Amino acid sequence: MNLEQLKQRLDILLTSLVVSTKAADITTLSFMHLSSILKKDTIEQAEMLFTHLPTALTRIEKGEQVEAPHPALLEEVKQSPQAALAIKEIDFVQQQWKKQLPQEEIDFLLIHYTNVLQINKGGN
């Protein structure tokens, strides 16, 4: 996925009222930030992350909640060498959002970011 593909995806989500403009804007900034960290214009297998992120932010805006991911999966993800960088990327999202995200959303983002980082930086 590159920036143009992300914008096309976000346009579809915005047009169908699935995500808010604020959520789409923060997602775009987050993609550009991750792209600069990875030093890549195209981020492999990032579609799931960058679909989850704007829908999660929109859910939060609406006051909706999500159940936490399975604890065993979360523990496995936290053992990844990419988890620390994933947490920094989530912190960037929160800085743009200007609010603390609910822990359940942070946990899901940790899973998605760690996966994308592993794929794009190499490793298991």
C-alpha positions in Angstrom: 0.0 0.0 0.0 1.3 3.4 -0.9 0.0 6.9 0.0 -2.2 7.1 -3.1 -3.8 3.7 -2.4 -4.4 4.7 1.2 -6.1 8.0 0.1 -8.4 6.0 -2.3 -9.3 3.6 0.5 -10.0 6.5 2.9 -12.1 8.3 0.3 -14.3 5.2 0.0 -14.7 5.0 3.8 -15.4 8.7 4.0 -18.0 8.7 1.2 -19.8 5.7 2.7 -19.7 7.5 6.2 -17.8 4.6 7.8 -15.0 6.9 9.1 -14.8 10.6 10.1 -12.7 13.2 8.5 -10.6 13.6 11.6 -10.0 9.8 11.7 -9.0 9.8 8.0 -6.7 12.8 8.5 -4.9 11.2 11.4 -4.6 7.9 9.5 -3.0 9.7 6.6 -0.5 11.3 9.0 0.2 8.0 10.7 0.8 6.3 7.3 3.3 9.0 6.3 5.0 8.8 9.7 5.4 5.0 9.5 6.5 5.3 5.9 9.3 7.7 6.9 10.3 5.4 9.8 10.5 2.4 7.5 12.1 4.6 4.7 9.6 3.0 2.3 7.0 4.6 0.0 5.1 1.3 -0.2 4.3 -0.5 3.0 3.6 -4.2 2.4 0.4 -5.7 3.9 -0.6 -2.5 5.6 -4.3 -2.6 4.4 -5.6 -4.2 7.6 -3.8 -1.7 9.9 -4.8 1.3 7.9 -8.5 0.2 7.7 -8.6 -0.6 11.4 -7.0 2.7 12.5 -9.6 5.1 11.0 -12.5 2.8 12.0 -11.2 2.6 15.5 -10.8 6.3 15.8 -14.3 6.8 14.5 -15.7 4.3 17.0 -14.0 6.2 19.8 -15.5 9.5 18.6 -18.9 7.9 18.7 -18.3 6.5 22.2 -18.4 2.9 21.0 -16.3 0.3 22.7 -14.6 -2.9 21.5 -13.7 -6.0 23.4 -10.0 -6.6 24.1 -8.0 -9.1 22.0 -7.3 -12.5 23.4 -4.7 -12.1 26.2 -2.5 -15.0 24.8 -2.3 -13.3 21.4 -1.4 -10.0 23.0 1.3 -11.5 25.1 2.8 -13.1 22.0 2.8 -9.8 20.2 4.5 -8.0 23.1 7.4 -10.4 22.8 8.1 -9.3 19.3 11.3 -7.3 18.6 9.0 -4.8 16.8 6.7 -4.2 19.7 8.6 -1.2 21.1 8.5 0.6 17.7 4.9 -0.3 17.4 4.2 1.4 20.7 6.0 4.5 19.5 3.8 4.6 16.4 0.7 4.2 18.6 2.0 7.1 20.7 2.3 9.2 17.5 -1.4 8.4 16.8 -2.4 9.5 20.3 -0.4 12.7 19.9 -2.4 13.5 16.7 -5.6 12.4 18.4 -4.8 14.6 21.4 -6.3 12.1 23.7 -5.5 8.8 25.3 -6.9 5.9 23.3 -8.8 3.2 25.2 -6.6 0.3 26.2 -8.5 -2.2 24.0 -7.9 -0.1 20.9 -4.2 0.3 21.8 -4.0 -3.5 22.1 -5.5 -4.1 18.7 -3.3 -1.4 17.2 -0.2 -3.0 18.8 -1.1 -6.3 17.1 -1.6 -4.6 13.7 1.5 -2.3 13.9 3.7 -5.1 15.1 2.6 -7.3 12.2 3.2 -4.6 9.6 6.6 -3.8 11.1 7.7 -7.4 11.1 6.7 -7.8 7.5 8.4 -4.6 6.4 11.5 -4.8 8.5 12.0 -8.6 8.4 11.9 -11.1 11.2 9.2 -13.2 12.9 
